[in-house]
Amino acid sequence: QPMKSPTLELPTETSPWEALVVHVRTLYDGIKFASTWHTLFMVSLSCLATFLCTKGMLDFSFDTSMSIVAVGTIFPLVFSVQASFQRRERALAALASLKGSIFAVYLMFKSWDRERTGKWATEAELIFHKLLDDIEYYLRHPSLPEESGNVIYDGFATLARKMNEFGPAAGFNRGGEGGMGRMAAFLQEMVKSFEAVRAIRDTETPVSPLRNDI
């Protein structure tokens, strides 16, 4: 039977109630992010200092310039938010490059197989699933040491060996010949993309100054 082409379906519109729930959940996540013991201590200390300076207490007042607030609070907050968004965009671009390279190599395994058995594409798919699972686990757990990323390089090494074994089945007998060179270039792009995301993960933006400014 001929395979049916997949069709894209537009998502259904969310109701006003569902949109409200999403906004409330986002607000809750923001409050939860900013509400730490350190932040509460600083807020309490600021309220106490303001109370002590009232007329009923010490009656202490002085003139100050708003430039102190601008230089000490607004500028660091703006720069921190801007740097965080720039890092996010670089990480998304690197992940998109990684995903595209993996899909391109998978299509090579699938379409260059002269035997048309699908064996090589199936084996490559298993390697890609393992590799992506390891990458996701590594990126979602920043507390892991940097050495734990070596497991991902083991996955890249496994993929490189599979590419080398696939060469004769695709009609290439030398590693750098024709299409095998293009596959190696895509493998290099995968490693570069992972290293870009890994650098952002290992040198993440400090959260405490941003939280305190907020």
Backbone torsions as a table, in degrees:
resi	resn	phi	psi	omega
1	GLN	NA	136.2	178.8
2	PRO	-67.7	141.9	-179.5
3	MET	-76.0	137.8	178.2
4	LYS	-82.5	139.2	178.9
5	SER	-72.5	137.0	178.5
6	PRO	-67.3	145.3	179.5
7	THR	-116.0	144.4	178.1
8	LEU	-86.8	135.5	178.6
9	GLU	-117.8	131.1	179.1
10	LEU	-71.7	139.0	178.5
11	PRO	-67.1	148.9	178.4
12	THR	-71.8	148.3	-180.0
13	GLU	-69.4	138.4	179.3
14	THR	-78.7	147.3	178.7
15	SER	-76.2	160.7	177.4
16	PRO	-57.6	-35.3	179.5
17	TRP	-65.7	-43.5	178.7
18	GLU	-64.9	-39.3	177.4
19	ALA	-63.7	-39.2	178.1
20	LEU	-64.2	-41.3	178.6
21	VAL	-62.3	-40.0	179.0
22	VAL	-64.2	-42.6	179.9
23	HIS	-66.5	-40.5	178.2
24	VAL	-64.3	-40.1	179.0
25	ARG	-65.4	-38.0	177.0
26	THR	-64.5	-41.7	177.2
27	LEU	-62.7	-40.6	179.1
28	TYR	-64.1	-41.8	178.6
29	ASP	-63.0	-38.8	178.4
30	GLY	-65.6	-42.9	178.2
31	ILE	-65.4	-39.3	178.7
32	LYS	-64.7	-37.7	178.5
33	PHE	-64.8	-40.4	-176.0
34	ALA	-83.9	-18.6	-175.3
35	SER	-89.8	92.4	173.6
36	THR	-123.9	167.7	179.7
37	TRP	-62.0	-35.5	179.0
38	HIS	-66.7	-42.3	179.5
39	THR	-67.0	-44.0	178.8
40	LEU	-62.7	-37.1	177.7
41	PHE	-64.3	-43.3	-179.9
42	MET	-66.3	-38.8	178.0
43	VAL	-66.0	-43.4	178.6
44	SER	-63.2	-41.5	179.0
45	LEU	-64.6	-38.3	178.2
46	SER	-66.6	-42.1	178.2
47	CYS	-64.9	-39.6	178.9
48	LEU	-65.0	-42.3	178.9
49	ALA	-64.4	-39.5	177.7
50	THR	-65.0	-40.3	179.6
51	PHE	-65.2	-39.6	-179.1
52	LEU	-68.8	-24.1	-178.7
53	CYS	-89.1	1.3	-179.5
54	THR	-71.5	167.4	-178.1
55	LYS	-65.0	-31.5	-179.6
56	GLY	-73.5	-12.5	-178.9
57	MET	-112.0	-100.2	-176.9
58	LEU	-89.8	-13.7	-178.8
59	ASP	50.5	54.8	-176.2
60	PHE	-113.0	125.0	-179.6
61	SER	-145.5	156.0	178.7
62	PHE	-159.2	157.9	178.8
63	ASP	-90.0	136.0	179.3
64	THR	-136.4	162.4	-179.5
65	SER	-100.1	142.5	178.3
66	MET	-69.4	-13.2	178.3
67	SER	-63.8	-27.1	177.1
68	ILE	-65.2	-42.9	178.4
69	VAL	-66.5	-40.8	-178.0
70	ALA	-64.8	-46.1	-176.9
71	VAL	-73.7	-37.7	-173.4
72	GLY	-87.5	-19.5	-174.9
73	THR	-126.5	-54.4	-172.2
74	ILE	-67.7	-48.6	-178.5
75	PHE	-62.4	-48.1	176.9
76	PRO	-60.2	-37.5	179.5
77	LEU	-65.1	-45.0	179.8
78	VAL	-63.0	-44.8	-178.8
79	PHE	-65.9	-37.9	179.7
80	SER	-65.9	-44.1	179.3
81	VAL	-65.7	-42.2	179.5
82	GLN	-63.0	-42.9	179.0
83	ALA	-65.3	-37.6	179.2
84	SER	-64.5	-42.0	179.3
85	PHE	-68.7	-36.1	177.4
86	GLN	-64.4	-41.6	177.6
87	ARG	-64.3	-38.8	178.7
88	ARG	-62.5	-44.1	-179.4
89	GLU	-65.2	-38.5	178.5
90	ARG	-66.5	-39.0	178.7
91	ALA	-65.8	-41.5	179.2
92	LEU	-64.5	-40.0	178.7
93	ALA	-64.6	-40.6	179.1
94	ALA	-67.0	-40.3	178.2
95	LEU	-65.8	-37.5	177.4
96	ALA	-64.7	-40.9	177.5
97	SER	-64.3	-41.3	177.9
98	LEU	-62.2	-45.3	-179.8
99	LYS	-63.6	-43.8	179.8
100	GLY	-64.3	-39.7	179.1
101	SER	-66.2	-41.3	178.9
102	ILE	-63.0	-43.5	-179.1
103	PHE	-66.2	-37.5	179.2
104	ALA	-64.7	-42.9	179.6
105	VAL	-66.7	-37.6	177.8
106	TYR	-61.7	-42.3	177.8
107	LEU	-63.7	-33.5	176.1
108	MET	-65.1	-44.6	176.5
109	PHE	-60.0	-36.0	-174.6
110	LYS	-79.5	-39.0	-172.1
111	SER	-96.6	-19.8	-178.3
112	TRP	-91.2	-4.8	-179.5
113	ASP	-70.4	112.9	-177.4
114	ARG	-71.3	-25.2	-179.4
115	GLU	-78.4	-18.1	178.4
116	ARG	57.7	35.2	179.1
117	THR	-92.7	-18.9	-176.4
118	GLY	78.9	3.7	-177.4
119	LYS	-64.8	-45.9	-176.5
120	TRP	-67.6	-38.8	178.8
121	ALA	-65.5	-37.6	178.9
122	THR	-66.0	-43.9	179.5
123	GLU	-66.7	-39.4	177.9
124	ALA	-66.1	-36.0	179.2
125	GLU	-62.8	-39.8	177.1
126	LEU	-62.8	-41.2	178.3
127	ILE	-64.4	-42.3	-179.7
128	PHE	-65.5	-40.6	178.3
129	HIS	-61.1	-45.4	178.6
130	LYS	-63.7	-41.9	-179.4
131	LEU	-64.3	-44.6	-179.8
132	LEU	-67.7	-36.7	176.4
133	ASP	-62.8	-42.7	179.3
134	ASP	-65.8	-41.3	179.6
135	ILE	-64.5	-45.1	-179.8
136	GLU	-62.5	-43.6	179.9
137	TYR	-64.1	-40.2	-179.3
138	TYR	-65.8	-41.6	-176.6
139	LEU	-75.9	-28.5	-178.8
140	ARG	-83.2	-6.4	-179.4
141	HIS	-126.2	81.5	-178.2
142	PRO	-66.4	-12.9	179.4
143	SER	-76.6	-13.3	178.8
144	LEU	-67.8	145.8	178.0
145	PRO	-67.7	159.8	-178.8
146	GLU	-63.0	-29.1	-177.9
147	GLU	-64.6	-21.8	-179.7
148	SER	-67.3	-17.2	176.3
149	GLY	-70.1	-11.4	177.9
150	ASN	-64.0	-25.3	177.6
151	VAL	-61.4	-35.5	179.8
152	ILE	-68.6	-35.7	177.5
153	TYR	-69.0	-28.0	171.7
154	ASP	-62.5	-38.4	176.6
155	GLY	-65.0	-40.3	176.0
156	PHE	-63.8	-38.6	178.4
157	ALA	-64.9	-40.3	176.9
158	THR	-62.5	-41.2	178.4
159	LEU	-64.5	-40.2	179.2
160	ALA	-63.1	-41.0	177.9
161	ARG	-65.4	-38.6	178.5
162	LYS	-65.2	-37.4	175.8
163	MET	-61.9	-43.3	179.8
164	ASN	-63.2	-38.7	178.1
165	GLU	-70.9	-27.9	-177.5
166	PHE	-76.4	-20.1	-176.1
167	GLY	-51.3	-55.9	179.7
168	PRO	-60.0	-35.2	179.4
169	ALA	-67.3	-24.1	178.4
170	ALA	-95.0	-1.5	178.9
171	GLY	93.5	14.5	178.8
172	PHE	-117.0	126.8	-176.2
173	ASN	-101.9	-9.8	179.2
174	ARG	-122.0	149.0	-173.3
175	GLY	-60.3	-39.9	-176.6
176	GLY	-97.8	15.2	-174.8
177	GLU	-83.9	129.6	171.6
178	GLY	46.2	-117.3	-175.8
179	GLY	-64.6	-27.7	179.2
180	MET	-65.1	-32.9	175.1
181	GLY	-64.7	-38.0	177.8
182	ARG	-67.9	-38.4	176.6
183	MET	-63.1	-40.6	177.6
184	ALA	-63.8	-36.2	177.8
185	ALA	-65.3	-39.6	176.7
186	PHE	-66.4	-36.4	176.4
187	LEU	-63.5	-41.5	176.5
188	GLN	-61.5	-39.6	179.1
189	GLU	-65.3	-36.2	175.8
190	MET	-61.3	-46.4	-178.4
191	VAL	-64.1	-42.9	179.2
192	LYS	-63.5	-41.0	179.5
193	SER	-65.8	-41.5	178.3
194	PHE	-64.6	-40.5	179.6
195	GLU	-64.2	-35.2	178.1
196	ALA	-64.5	-44.5	178.4
197	VAL	-68.8	-37.7	-179.4
198	ARG	-64.0	-38.5	178.4
199	ALA	-63.9	-39.0	177.7
200	ILE	-68.6	-37.3	-179.8
201	ARG	-68.7	-41.6	-176.1
202	ASP	-78.0	-22.4	179.8
203	THR	-120.5	54.7	-174.6
204	GLU	-67.9	156.2	178.4
205	THR	-63.8	129.7	178.0
206	PRO	-57.7	131.2	-175.9
207	VAL	-84.4	-34.5	-173.4
208	SER	-60.5	-48.8	179.0
209	PRO	-61.1	-39.8	179.8
210	LEU	-64.9	-41.8	179.9
211	ARG	-65.9	-39.6	-179.9
212	ASN	-66.8	-39.0	178.4
213	ASP	-64.5	-39.6	178.1
214	ILE	-63.7	NA	NA
